[in-house]
Amino acid sequence: MTAKIEVVRPGVFATVQDLGRPGLAAIGVGRSGAADRGSLRLANRLVGNPEGHAALECVLGGLVLRFPAPATVAVTGAPCSITVGARAVGPDSPISAGPGDELVLGMASRGLRCYVAVRGGIDVPPVLGARATDTLGKLGPPALSAGMTLPVGQRVLAHPGVDLAPRAPLADEPVLRITAGPRVSWFTSGALSTLVSSGYAATADVDRVGVRLEGPVLSRARGGELPPEAAVPGALQVPPSGQPILFLADHPVTGGYPVIAVVEEADLDLAAQVRPGQRVRFRLA
């Protein structure tokens, strides 16, 4: 019999995510997958899963799951209070749940996205080779809702033999490394200096597609718009307002606004944890 997880409460917004669908941009399909890929990988390792197994990504905590059968789970990403049954447990560690136990995530104290992995992985049917929910492309399973049941797979690795994976705390004002271009020539000579010397605040317009930022205007040196060209995770696209948009996991595969810089791949996990109102800074790699 296939094991199941019951969704009691999905919190603000929760989805199934794995490492996504790389290599399909030519047919208009973005990579998608976990916004904070490092946290997903860690959660899977802690329960003895392959790193690419599907897990749950939830925004700001608030998720409640019930386990009809014994399970091993792990919670990573944005720090929040965690209880299983009647006991408090910690993040970044394997957690044993008994039959009928509920896993309850409190609201995240910092950061934006929490990840919950269960030993065996979330075994929903794959779409184009992945189980990730792509909110822009409308691919993969629907967002979680109360009463939904999720199947658990059986493909596992050996238990990791660790009780805790220490992690550095999330910064109050993260610094994201960038590579200039490819369209720096579309901006005035001082625009790039403005970007790296100023702080930008995340607006309330934050989702899996990207983060709209607010700060000093990045002035254009030329008008008009580009023909659509390929877009990548981490691109800092600048519309006519001069306020940059940072692309995240579910970004469109093409865009028409010039990109002044691209956040380094290694810093995209930090970018995915920026919450509305939080300030972020950029520096040239």
N, C-alpha and C positions, 0 to 999 in steps of 0.2 A: 504494500500500500504506500502511495506517495505521501510523504509528510507535507503538512500545510502550516502556514502562518495566517492568523486572522488579524485583519486591520480593525482595531477598535476605534481609533481616532487618527486621522492622517496628519494632524497639525496644520500649519499654515499652507504648506505645499510639499508633497512628497512624491517621488517618482522612482522607478526602477532604473538603475544605471550600471553599465559595465564600462569597458574601455572604448566603446563606440565603433564606428564604421569608417575606418581610414581608407583612403584610396578611391572613393566614389564621387569626388567632386565633379569629375567630368560629366557625370549624369545628373548633376544637380543635388546630390545628397551630401550633406555635411558630416563631419566626424561624430559630433555629439558626444555622448558618454559623460562620465563623471566630470563635473566642473573642477573639483579638487581631486585630481587623479592619484596623488600621493596618499591621501586619506583613504580612498577606496582600496588601493593596493595594500596598505597597512592593515585595514580591517580584515581583508581576506587572508593575509598571512597569519594574523592572530588566531584565526579559527581553523587553519590548516586547509585553506582553499587555494587553488591557482589564483594568481593576482587578478586575472581578467574575469573572474566569476561575477555575475550580476549581484548587486546589493541594493540597498535603499539609500537614497539621498533625500534629506528633508531640510527645509528652510527654518532656521531659528528654533529647532526642537519641536516639542509638543506632540511627538509621535507616540502612539500607544499600540503595542502589538500583543497578541495572546498566542501562546504556544500550546496546542493540544497534546503534543508529545515532547519528550526531553529534547533540548537543543543547546548548541553552543553558539554564542553570538559575541560580537565585539562592536563597540561604538567608538568612532574616531571623528576627527574634524573639529568643528566649533565646540568648545567645552560647555557642558550642561550637566545638571544633576541627572542621575540615572538610578532607577530602582528596578529590581526584578523580584516579583512576589512582594514580600514585606521588607526586603533588605536593600540598603543602599550599596551600590557598587561603583567602581571607578571606570573612567574611559581608558582607551588604549590597552586593553587587557582582555583575555578570554573570560567569558561570563557563562556560567551554567544556568540554564532555565529548566525547571521541572514541568511536568504536565499541568496545564491550567494556569501557569504563571503568566503574568503580564509584565512586559518591558515598558517602562514609562520614562520618556525623556522630558526633562524640564526645559524651560526656555534658555537658549544659549546666552551665556554671560558676555561673550564677545565672539567675533566671527559671524558667519552667516549659515554655513552648511554643515550638517552632521551626516555621518554615514553609519549604517547598520549592516553588518555582514552576518550571515548565518552559515554554519558549517554545511556544505553541500551546495550553497548558492541558491539564488532565486531562479527557479527553472521555468519561467514563462517562455512561450514559443519565440524563437528568434525571428527577426525581420531583417533581411539583407545581411545576415550573418551576425547580428548583434541583438541583445535584449534591451538596449538603451532606449529610453523615451526621448525622442527629439521633439521639443515643444514647438520649434519653428517649422520643421518639415512634416510634422504630424505623423511620425513613424514610431513603431514600438508600442508597448502597452500603455493604457491610459494612466493618468495620474491616480494615485491611491485615493480611495474613498472608504468611508466607514462601512464595514460589513464585507469588504472584499477579502477573498482568500488567495494566498499566493503559494504555489507549489515550491517545494524545496528539492533540489537535486541530490544526487548520490555520489558524484565524482569529487573525491577529496584527496588530499595529501596527508602525510603524517602530521600529527599535532606538533606545533613548533617548540614546545617545551619551555616556554617563557611565561612569566606571570604579568609582565608589564613592559611596554615599549615607551621609554621616556621620550617626550617631545618638547621642543622649545615652545614657550607660549607665543600666541599670536601677537604681533606688534600693534600698538595703538595707532601708529601712523606708518604703515608699511612703505618700504622703498622698493620700487620695481625697476629692474634694469631694462633698458631699451636699446635697440639698434635703430639709428636714424634711417629714414626713408621708408618706402621707395619714392615718395613724392615731396621731398623737402623743397624742391625747386618751386613748388606751387605756393610757398609761404614766404613772408618777408624774412630778411636776414636775421632778425632777432627772435623769430617765433620759436625755434628750437631751444634757444637759451631761456626763453620764458618758460617753456615746458619743464625744463630740468631745474630751474631755480625757484619755482613756485609750487605751492601745495594746491591740490585739487580735491574737492569734496564730492563724494558720491551723492547723487540726488536720490529721490524716492523711486526713480525709474531704473530699478535693478532687477534683472531676471537672468535666466540661463542664456539668453541671447547676448547680453552685454550690460555695461554700466555706463550711464550718462554721467559725465563729470562736469563740475562747475568750478570755474576759477578764472584767471586772467585769459583774455581772448587771444587765440592764436591767429594772427592776422594773415590774410591771403595776399600774395603778390600778384595774382591773376584771377580773373573771374571765370565764369562758366563752370561746367562740370566735365568730369572724365567719362569716357565710355565705360561701361561696366568692365571691371577687371577682377581677377581672383582675390579673394579675401582669406585671411588666415586667423587662427586664434591669437589673441594678443594685439591685433592691429588697433592702432589709435586713429580712427577715422574722424575727420573734422568737417562737419557740415558748415553751411554759410554762417551760422551763428558764431563760429570760432570756438565752441565748447566741444572738447573731444568726447568720443564714444569709444569705450574699450570693449572689443569683441571677446566673448567667452565661448563656451562649448557649443551652443546652438546657433552660432552666428550664420548669416547668409554666406553662400559660397562665392558670391560676387558682390561688389559694391561700386558706387559711382562717386563717392566723396574721396578726396585725396587723403592718403595715409601718411602722416608725418613721421611716425615711428612705430615699431613693433616691440611689444614686451617679450623678453626672453622666455623661451619655453620653460626653463627651470623656475620662473617666478609666477607662472600662470596659476599655480595652486594658491599662492598668496592673494592674487587678484580675485580669485573665486570666493575668498572669505571676506571681502570688503562689503560692509553693510551700509545701508542708507545713512547719510550724515557723517560717515567716517572720512577722514582725510587720507590722501595717498600722495606720495612723491615719486618722481622719476629721476633716474640718473643714467647717463650713457654707459653702456657696458664696455 
